[in-house]
Amino acid sequence: MSIGITNINEVPNELAPRNNGMPLDIEFIRNLRVNRSAVERRCVTHGGRRTVKKTHQAAWLLKSISCIDLTTLSGDDTAARVRRLCAKARQPISSDMVDRLGVKSLNLQTGAVCVFHEMVETAVLALKDTGIPVAAVSTGFPAGLTPHRLKVMEIEDSVAAGAEEIDIVISRRHVLSADWGALYKEMQDFRKACGDAHVKAILATGELGTLSNVARASWVCMMAGADFIKTSTGKESVNATLPVTLVMLRAIRDYYDQTGIKIGYKPAGGISKAKDSVAYLSLVKEELGNSWLCPDLFRFGASSLLGDIERQLEHHLTGSYSSGNRHALA
C-alpha cells in the first residue's frame, strides 16, 4: 500500500548555509513589540483550519519523523540506552511498516540524535556512516548558569568529540534585564566556539516573561550568528507553544527578508502527540513556506513523539491502535 509520497527526504544532505550574523541594532531590538491578543487569536484558529486525514496525515507524519531530534537527556542515561536510541534513529519505524506504506526508497531516518556531552562519542560511533548528525546540549544545560569560560570549553569539547550541532542555552538574565549587548556577545562567543558545528540557541521562552521578549531574544541571537533558534530545554514549566512558535517564525521570516539567510527553528518540550507535530509543521508551512519543511531548517526536540507517530501510522494501516509499549524508543 503506497501513500504516494516521494519527497519526504528530498532535502539537502547538509545544513543550510551558515548565518554569519549582523551588527547588533539596539534601537531596533528595544522597539520590537508583539500584539499578544492577535498572536493568540491566530493560533487558536490554526488547528481548526488545518486538519489532515488518511493518506495526507500519514505523509505529514512521515515528514515529522524526518525532522525529529531524537533526544535522551536524563541523569540515568547509559551508553547502552544511547546506542538503542541511535538504532531507532537509523530505523524509526519497522521494516514491515515501511513496506506497507510503500516508502522504502525514502531511507527514512530522524533528523539527529541529541545527547549530553558525555554521550557524544558513543552516539557518533553508533551513527557512523549514516549521515545522521549528533547534537550535544551545552553551556550548562538546562539552567545556563555555569561560568562563561566553562560554557565555551564545554562547546569546544563536544565539537572535538564529534558533535556536528550544539544546542546552547542563553543566559535568561540578559533578556530579563534587557542587557542585549551582553546576550549578543555571549551568543557570538558560543558561535565562535562551535567552529564548523551548527549552533542552536535555546531561548527557554517559558522563562522570558513576554512574547515581546521572545521576539527580542530571537533577533539578538540571530544577529549574533545562531543557525537555529529553539524554544526550550524541555525542563521549564512551560515549553513549546504555538503562540511562541508564531512569534519566532515571524522573526525568522523578517530576518530572511533583511539578510537572505534562512534560520532554522526547533520547538522542544511537551510535543508528544502526532497531531501536535502536524500543527507545528503546517504553521511553519504557512508562515515560512515549503523550503523550511526539511531537517536542515526545522527540527522537533522530542523523545516520546516518535512512539505516538508510530501508533498513528499503524492505525492508518490497520484501523486499530497498538499498545504504546510496542513502540519503545530506548
C-alpha positions as a Markdown table, in Angstrom:
| # | Residue | x | y | z |
|---|---|---|---|---|
| 1 | Met | 0.0 | 0.0 | 0.0 |
| 2 | Ser | 1.8 | 3.1 | -1.2 |
| 3 | Ile | 0.8 | 6.5 | 0.3 |
| 4 | Gly | 2.1 | 8.3 | -2.8 |
| 5 | Ile | 4.9 | 10.2 | -1.0 |
| 6 | Thr | 8.1 | 10.7 | -3.0 |
| 7 | Asn | 9.7 | 13.8 | -1.5 |
| 8 | Ile | 9.9 | 13.3 | 2.3 |
| 9 | Asn | 13.7 | 13.2 | 2.3 |
| 10 | Glu | 14.4 | 15.1 | -0.9 |
| 11 | Val | 16.3 | 17.7 | 1.0 |
| 12 | Pro | 20.0 | 18.8 | 1.1 |
| 13 | Asn | 22.4 | 16.4 | 2.7 |
| 14 | Glu | 24.0 | 19.3 | 4.6 |
| 15 | Leu | 22.5 | 22.0 | 6.8 |
| 16 | Ala | 21.7 | 25.4 | 5.4 |
| 17 | Pro | 24.5 | 28.0 | 4.7 |
| 18 | Arg | 25.9 | 29.4 | 7.9 |
| 19 | Asn | 24.5 | 32.5 | 9.5 |
| 20 | Asn | 27.4 | 35.0 | 9.8 |
| 21 | Gly | 25.2 | 37.4 | 11.8 |
| 22 | Met | 25.0 | 41.2 | 11.6 |
| 23 | Pro | 25.7 | 44.1 | 13.8 |
| 24 | Leu | 23.5 | 44.5 | 16.9 |
| 25 | Asp | 20.9 | 47.2 | 16.4 |
| 26 | Ile | 19.9 | 48.1 | 20.0 |
| 27 | Glu | 17.2 | 50.6 | 19.0 |
| 28 | Phe | 15.6 | 48.1 | 16.7 |
| 29 | Ile | 15.6 | 45.5 | 19.5 |
| 30 | Arg | 14.2 | 47.9 | 22.1 |
| 31 | Asn | 11.3 | 48.9 | 19.8 |
| 32 | Leu | 10.2 | 45.4 | 19.0 |
| 33 | Arg | 6.6 | 44.8 | 20.1 |
| 34 | Val | 4.3 | 41.8 | 19.9 |
| 35 | Asn | 0.5 | 42.0 | 19.9 |
| 36 | Arg | -0.3 | 39.1 | 22.2 |
| 37 | Ser | -4.0 | 39.1 | 21.5 |
| 38 | Ala | -3.5 | 38.9 | 17.8 |
| 39 | Val | -1.0 | 36.1 | 18.1 |
| 40 | Glu | -3.2 | 34.1 | 20.3 |
| 41 | Arg | -6.2 | 34.5 | 18.0 |
| 42 | Arg | -4.2 | 33.3 | 15.1 |
| 43 | Cys | -3.0 | 30.2 | 17.0 |
| 44 | Val | -6.4 | 29.3 | 18.4 |
| 45 | Thr | -7.9 | 29.1 | 14.9 |
| 46 | His | -5.0 | 27.3 | 13.3 |
| 47 | Gly | -5.8 | 23.8 | 14.4 |
| 48 | Gly | -9.4 | 24.0 | 13.3 |
| 49 | Arg | -8.4 | 25.3 | 9.9 |
| 50 | Arg | -5.7 | 22.8 | 9.2 |
| 51 | Thr | -6.7 | 19.2 | 9.6 |
| 52 | Val | -5.5 | 16.4 | 7.5 |
| 53 | Lys | -6.8 | 12.8 | 7.3 |
| 54 | Lys | -5.9 | 9.4 | 6.0 |
| 55 | Thr | -3.1 | 9.3 | 3.3 |
| 56 | His | -2.3 | 13.0 | 3.8 |
| 57 | Gln | -2.0 | 12.6 | 7.5 |
| 58 | Ala | 0.4 | 9.7 | 7.0 |
| 59 | Ala | 2.5 | 11.8 | 4.7 |
| 60 | Trp | 2.7 | 14.6 | 7.3 |
| 61 | Leu | 3.7 | 12.2 | 10.0 |
| 62 | Leu | 6.5 | 10.7 | 7.9 |
| 63 | Lys | 7.7 | 14.3 | 7.3 |
| 64 | Ser | 7.6 | 14.8 | 11.1 |
| 65 | Ile | 9.8 | 11.7 | 11.7 |
| 66 | Ser | 12.5 | 13.1 | 9.3 |
| 67 | Cys | 12.5 | 16.3 | 11.4 |
| 68 | Ile | 12.9 | 14.8 | 14.9 |
| 69 | Asp | 16.0 | 15.4 | 17.0 |
| 70 | Leu | 15.6 | 12.1 | 18.8 |
| 71 | Thr | 16.6 | 13.0 | 22.4 |
| 72 | Thr | 17.7 | 11.5 | 25.7 |
| 73 | Leu | 18.7 | 13.9 | 28.4 |
| 74 | Ser | 18.3 | 12.1 | 31.6 |
| 75 | Gly | 20.6 | 11.6 | 34.6 |
| 76 | Asp | 20.4 | 7.9 | 34.2 |
| 77 | Asp | 21.5 | 7.8 | 30.6 |
| 78 | Thr | 23.8 | 5.0 | 29.7 |
| 79 | Ala | 25.9 | 4.1 | 26.7 |
| 80 | Ala | 23.5 | 1.2 | 26.0 |
| 81 | Arg | 20.5 | 3.4 | 26.0 |
| 82 | Val | 22.2 | 5.9 | 23.6 |
| 83 | Arg | 23.1 | 3.1 | 21.3 |
| 84 | Arg | 19.5 | 1.8 | 21.3 |
| 85 | Leu | 18.3 | 5.4 | 20.6 |
| 86 | Cys | 20.7 | 5.6 | 17.7 |
| 87 | Ala | 19.4 | 2.4 | 16.3 |
| 88 | Lys | 15.9 | 3.9 | 16.5 |
| 89 | Ala | 17.1 | 7.0 | 14.7 |
| 90 | Arg | 18.5 | 4.8 | 11.9 |
| 91 | Gln | 15.2 | 2.9 | 11.5 |
| 92 | Pro | 12.5 | 4.9 | 13.2 |
| 93 | Ile | 9.6 | 2.7 | 12.0 |
| 94 | Ser | 9.5 | -1.1 | 11.5 |
| 95 | Ser | 10.6 | -2.5 | 8.1 |
| 96 | Asp | 7.2 | -4.1 | 7.8 |
| 97 | Met | 5.5 | -0.7 | 8.2 |
| 98 | Val | 7.9 | 0.8 | 5.7 |
| 99 | Asp | 7.0 | -1.9 | 3.1 |
| 100 | Arg | 3.3 | -1.5 | 3.7 |
| 101 | Leu | 3.5 | 2.3 | 3.4 |
| 102 | Gly | 5.5 | 1.9 | 0.2 |
| 103 | Val | 8.2 | 4.3 | 1.4 |
| 104 | Lys | 11.3 | 2.1 | 1.3 |
| 105 | Ser | 13.0 | 4.3 | -1.2 |
| 106 | Leu | 12.9 | 7.3 | 1.1 |
| 107 | Asn | 15.5 | 5.9 | 3.5 |
| 108 | Leu | 13.6 | 7.4 | 6.4 |
| 109 | Gln | 15.7 | 8.5 | 9.4 |
| 110 | Thr | 15.4 | 11.1 | 12.1 |
| 111 | Gly | 17.0 | 14.5 | 11.7 |
| 112 | Ala | 19.5 | 14.0 | 14.5 |
| 113 | Val | 20.2 | 12.4 | 17.9 |
| 114 | Cys | 20.6 | 14.8 | 20.8 |
| 115 | Val | 22.5 | 13.8 | 23.9 |
| 116 | Phe | 24.6 | 15.2 | 26.8 |
| 117 | His | 28.3 | 15.8 | 26.2 |
| 118 | Glu | 29.3 | 12.6 | 28.0 |
| 119 | Met | 27.4 | 10.5 | 25.4 |
| 120 | Val | 28.6 | 12.3 | 22.2 |
| 121 | Glu | 31.4 | 9.8 | 21.4 |
| 122 | Thr | 29.0 | 6.9 | 21.9 |
| 123 | Ala | 26.4 | 8.4 | 19.6 |
| 124 | Val | 28.9 | 9.4 | 17.0 |
| 125 | Leu | 30.2 | 5.8 | 16.8 |
| 126 | Ala | 26.7 | 4.3 | 16.7 |
| 127 | Leu | 25.7 | 6.6 | 13.9 |
| 128 | Lys | 28.9 | 6.2 | 11.8 |
| 129 | Asp | 28.2 | 6.4 | 8.0 |
| 130 | Thr | 24.5 | 7.1 | 8.5 |
| 131 | Gly | 24.6 | 10.8 | 7.8 |
| 132 | Ile | 22.6 | 11.4 | 11.0 |
| 133 | Pro | 24.3 | 14.2 | 13.0 |
| 134 | Val | 24.9 | 14.1 | 16.7 |
| 135 | Ala | 23.6 | 17.2 | 18.6 |
| 136 | Ala | 25.0 | 18.0 | 22.1 |
| 137 | Val | 23.3 | 20.2 | 24.6 |
| 138 | Ser | 25.8 | 22.5 | 26.1 |
| 139 | Thr | 26.6 | 25.7 | 28.1 |
| 140 | Gly | 25.3 | 24.5 | 31.5 |
| 141 | Phe | 22.1 | 22.9 | 30.1 |
| 142 | Pro | 19.4 | 23.4 | 31.2 |
| 143 | Ala | 19.9 | 26.4 | 33.6 |
| 144 | Gly | 22.7 | 28.1 | 31.8 |
| 145 | Leu | 24.3 | 29.3 | 35.0 |
| 146 | Thr | 27.7 | 27.8 | 34.5 |
| 147 | Pro | 30.6 | 30.3 | 34.4 |
| 148 | His | 31.1 | 31.6 | 30.8 |
| 149 | Arg | 34.6 | 30.2 | 30.3 |
| 150 | Leu | 33.4 | 26.7 | 31.2 |
| 151 | Lys | 30.5 | 27.1 | 28.8 |
| 152 | Val | 32.9 | 27.8 | 25.9 |
| 153 | Met | 35.1 | 24.9 | 26.9 |
| 154 | Glu | 32.1 | 22.6 | 27.0 |
| 155 | Ile | 31.2 | 23.6 | 23.4 |
| 156 | Glu | 34.7 | 23.0 | 22.2 |
| 157 | Asp | 35.0 | 19.6 | 23.9 |
| 158 | Ser | 31.7 | 18.5 | 22.3 |
| 159 | Val | 32.8 | 19.6 | 18.9 |
| 160 | Ala | 36.1 | 17.8 | 19.4 |
| 161 | Ala | 34.2 | 14.6 | 20.3 |
| 162 | Gly | 32.3 | 14.7 | 17.0 |
| 163 | Ala | 29.1 | 16.7 | 17.6 |
| 164 | Glu | 28.0 | 18.4 | 14.4 |
| 165 | Glu | 25.4 | 20.5 | 16.2 |
| 166 | Ile | 25.5 | 22.3 | 19.5 |
| 167 | Asp | 22.3 | 23.3 | 21.4 |
| 168 | Ile | 23.3 | 26.1 | 23.7 |
| 169 | Val | 21.2 | 27.8 | 26.4 |
| 170 | Ile | 21.2 | 31.5 | 26.7 |
| 171 | Ser | 21.6 | 33.4 | 30.0 |
| 172 | Arg | 17.9 | 34.3 | 30.6 |
| 173 | Arg | 19.0 | 37.2 | 33.0 |
| 174 | His | 20.3 | 39.1 | 30.0 |
| 175 | Val | 16.8 | 39.1 | 28.5 |
| 176 | Leu | 15.0 | 39.8 | 31.7 |
| 177 | Ser | 17.3 | 42.8 | 32.4 |
| 178 | Ala | 17.2 | 43.9 | 28.8 |
| 179 | Asp | 21.0 | 43.7 | 28.5 |
| 180 | Trp | 21.0 | 43.0 | 24.8 |
| 181 | Gly | 24.7 | 43.8 | 24.4 |
| 182 | Ala | 25.6 | 41.0 | 26.9 |
| 183 | Leu | 23.3 | 38.5 | 25.1 |
| 184 | Tyr | 24.8 | 39.4 | 21.7 |
| 185 | Lys | 28.4 | 39.0 | 23.0 |
| 186 | Glu | 27.5 | 35.7 | 24.7 |
| 187 | Met | 26.0 | 34.3 | 21.6 |
| 188 | Gln | 28.9 | 35.5 | 19.4 |
| 189 | Asp | 31.3 | 33.6 | 21.8 |
| 190 | Phe | 29.3 | 30.5 | 21.5 |
| 191 | Arg | 29.0 | 30.7 | 17.8 |
| 192 | Lys | 32.8 | 31.1 | 17.5 |
| 193 | Ala | 33.5 | 28.1 | 19.8 |
| 194 | Cys | 31.3 | 25.9 | 17.6 |
| 195 | Gly | 33.6 | 26.3 | 14.6 |
| 196 | Asp | 32.1 | 24.3 | 11.8 |
| 197 | Ala | 29.4 | 22.8 | 14.0 |
| 198 | His | 25.9 | 24.4 | 13.7 |
| 199 | Val | 24.6 | 26.2 | 16.8 |
| 200 | Lys | 21.0 | 26.2 | 18.0 |
| 201 | Ala | 20.2 | 28.9 | 20.5 |
| 202 | Ile | 17.8 | 27.7 | 23.2 |
| 203 | Leu | 15.8 | 30.7 | 24.5 |
| 204 | Ala | 13.9 | 29.0 | 27.3 |
| 205 | Thr | 10.8 | 31.0 | 26.2 |
| 206 | Gly | 8.8 | 29.9 | 29.2 |
| 207 | Glu | 11.1 | 31.9 | 31.4 |
| 208 | Leu | 11.3 | 35.1 | 29.3 |
| 209 | Gly | 8.2 | 36.7 | 30.7 |
| 210 | Thr | 6.6 | 38.2 | 27.5 |
| 211 | Leu | 6.2 | 37.4 | 23.8 |
| 212 | Ser | 8.0 | 40.7 | 23.1 |
| 213 | Asn | 11.0 | 39.4 | 25.0 |
| 214 | Val | 10.8 | 36.2 | 22.9 |
| 215 | Ala | 10.9 | 38.3 | 19.7 |
| 216 | Arg | 13.8 | 40.4 | 21.0 |
| 217 | Ala | 15.9 | 37.4 | 22.2 |
| 218 | Ser | 15.2 | 35.7 | 18.8 |
| 219 | Trp | 16.5 | 38.7 | 16.9 |
| 220 | Val | 19.6 | 39.2 | 19.1 |
| 221 | Cys | 20.6 | 35.5 | 18.8 |
| 222 | Met | 20.2 | 35.6 | 15.0 |
| 223 | Met | 22.1 | 38.8 | 14.7 |
| 224 | Ala | 24.9 | 37.2 | 16.7 |
| 225 | Gly | 25.1 | 34.2 | 14.4 |
| 226 | Ala | 22.7 | 31.5 | 15.6 |
| 227 | Asp | 21.9 | 28.9 | 12.9 |
| 228 | Phe | 18.7 | 27.8 | 14.6 |
| 229 | Ile | 16.6 | 29.3 | 17.3 |
| 230 | Lys | 14.9 | 26.8 | 19.7 |
| 231 | Thr | 12.1 | 27.3 | 22.2 |
| 232 | Ser | 13.0 | 25.4 | 25.3 |
| 233 | Thr | 15.2 | 23.0 | 27.1 |
| 234 | Gly | 12.2 | 20.8 | 27.8 |
| 235 | Lys | 12.9 | 21.3 | 31.5 |
| 236 | Glu | 10.9 | 24.5 | 32.1 |
| 237 | Ser | 7.4 | 24.5 | 33.4 |
| 238 | Val | 6.2 | 25.9 | 30.1 |
| 239 | Asn | 7.9 | 24.8 | 26.9 |
| 240 | Ala | 7.0 | 25.0 | 23.2 |
| 241 | Thr | 3.6 | 26.6 | 22.4 |
| 242 | Leu | 2.0 | 27.7 | 19.2 |
| 243 | Pro | 2.0 | 31.4 | 20.2 |
| 244 | Val | 5.7 | 31.4 | 20.9 |
| 245 | Thr | 6.3 | 29.5 | 17.7 |
| 246 | Leu | 4.4 | 32.1 | 15.7 |
| 247 | Val | 6.5 | 34.9 | 17.2 |
| 248 | Met | 9.8 | 33.1 | 16.5 |
| 249 | Leu | 8.8 | 32.1 | 12.9 |
| 250 | Arg | 7.9 | 35.7 | 12.1 |
| 251 | Ala | 11.3 | 36.8 | 13.5 |
| 252 | Ile | 12.9 | 34.2 | 11.2 |
| 253 | Arg | 10.9 | 35.4 | 8.2 |
| 254 | Asp | 11.8 | 39.1 | 8.8 |
| 255 | Tyr | 15.5 | 38.2 | 9.3 |
| 256 | Tyr | 15.4 | 36.3 | 6.0 |
| 257 | Asp | 13.8 | 39.3 | 4.3 |
| 258 | Gln | 16.7 | 41.5 | 5.6 |
| 259 | Thr | 19.6 | 39.2 | 5.1 |
| 260 | Gly | 18.7 | 36.4 | 2.7 |
| 261 | Ile | 19.8 | 33.9 | 5.3 |
| 262 | Lys | 17.4 | 31.1 | 6.4 |
| 263 | Ile | 17.5 | 30.5 | 10.1 |
| 264 | Gly | 16.2 | 27.1 | 11.4 |
| 265 | Tyr | 13.5 | 26.6 | 14.0 |
| 266 | Lys | 13.2 | 24.0 | 16.7 |
| 267 | Pro | 10.3 | 23.7 | 19.1 |
| 268 | Ala | 11.1 | 21.4 | 22.0 |
| 269 | Gly | 9.5 | 20.2 | 25.2 |
| 270 | Gly | 6.0 | 18.8 | 25.6 |
| 271 | Ile | 5.5 | 17.8 | 21.9 |
| 272 | Ser | 4.5 | 14.2 | 22.4 |
| 273 | Lys | 1.4 | 13.7 | 20.2 |
| 274 | Ala | 1.4 | 13.1 | 16.5 |
| 275 | Lys | -1.4 | 15.7 | 15.9 |
| 276 | Asp | 0.8 | 18.3 | 17.6 |
| 277 | Ser | 3.6 | 17.7 | 15.1 |
| 278 | Val | 1.2 | 18.3 | 12.2 |
| 279 | Ala | 0.1 | 21.6 | 13.8 |
| 280 | Tyr | 3.6 | 22.8 | 14.1 |
| 281 | Leu | 4.6 | 21.7 | 10.6 |
| 282 | Ser | 1.5 | 23.3 | 9.0 |
| 283 | Leu | 2.2 | 26.6 | 10.8 |
| 284 | Val | 5.8 | 26.6 | 9.5 |
| 285 | Lys | 4.5 | 25.9 | 6.0 |
| 286 | Glu | 2.1 | 28.8 | 6.2 |
| 287 | Glu | 4.5 | 31.3 | 7.8 |
| 288 | Leu | 7.8 | 30.4 | 6.0 |
| 289 | Gly | 6.9 | 28.2 | 3.1 |
| 290 | Asn | 7.8 | 24.7 | 1.9 |
| 291 | Ser | 11.5 | 25.3 | 1.8 |
| 292 | Trp | 11.6 | 25.3 | 5.7 |
| 293 | Leu | 9.9 | 21.8 | 5.8 |
| 294 | Cys | 13.1 | 19.9 | 5.9 |
| 295 | Pro | 15.6 | 18.7 | 8.6 |
| 296 | Asp | 18.2 | 21.4 | 7.7 |
| 297 | Leu | 15.7 | 24.2 | 8.7 |
| 298 | Phe | 13.2 | 22.5 | 11.1 |
| 299 | Arg | 13.5 | 20.1 | 13.9 |
| 300 | Phe | 11.4 | 18.8 | 16.8 |
| 301 | Gly | 13.2 | 18.3 | 20.1 |
| 302 | Ala | 11.4 | 15.2 | 21.3 |
| 303 | Ser | 11.7 | 11.8 | 22.9 |
| 304 | Ser | 8.2 | 10.3 | 23.1 |
| 305 | Leu | 6.8 | 11.9 | 19.9 |
| 306 | Leu | 8.1 | 9.2 | 17.7 |
| 307 | Gly | 6.2 | 6.5 | 19.6 |
| 308 | Asp | 2.9 | 8.2 | 19.1 |
| 309 | Ile | 3.6 | 8.8 | 15.4 |
| 310 | Glu | 4.2 | 5.0 | 15.0 |
| 311 | Arg | 0.9 | 4.3 | 16.7 |
| 312 | Gln | -0.9 | 6.6 | 14.3 |
| 313 | Leu | 0.8 | 5.1 | 11.3 |
| 314 | Glu | -0.2 | 1.6 | 12.4 |
| 315 | His | -3.8 | 2.8 | 12.9 |
| 316 | His | -3.6 | 4.2 | 9.3 |
| 317 | Leu | -2.6 | 0.8 | 8.1 |
| 318 | Thr | -4.8 | -1.5 | 10.2 |
| 319 | Gly | -7.6 | 0.6 | 11.6 |
| 320 | Ser | -6.5 | -0.3 | 15.2 |
| 321 | Tyr | -4.3 | 1.3 | 17.7 |
| 322 | Ser | -1.4 | -0.7 | 19.2 |
| 323 | Ser | -0.2 | -0.6 | 22.7 |
| 324 | Gly | 2.3 | 2.1 | 23.5 |
| 325 | Asn | 4.8 | -0.4 | 24.9 |
| 326 | Arg | 5.2 | -1.9 | 21.3 |
| 327 | His | 6.9 | 1.3 | 20.3 |
| 328 | Ala | 9.6 | 1.9 | 22.9 |
| 329 | Leu | 12.4 | 4.2 | 21.9 |
| 330 | Ala | 15.3 | 3.1 | 24.1 |
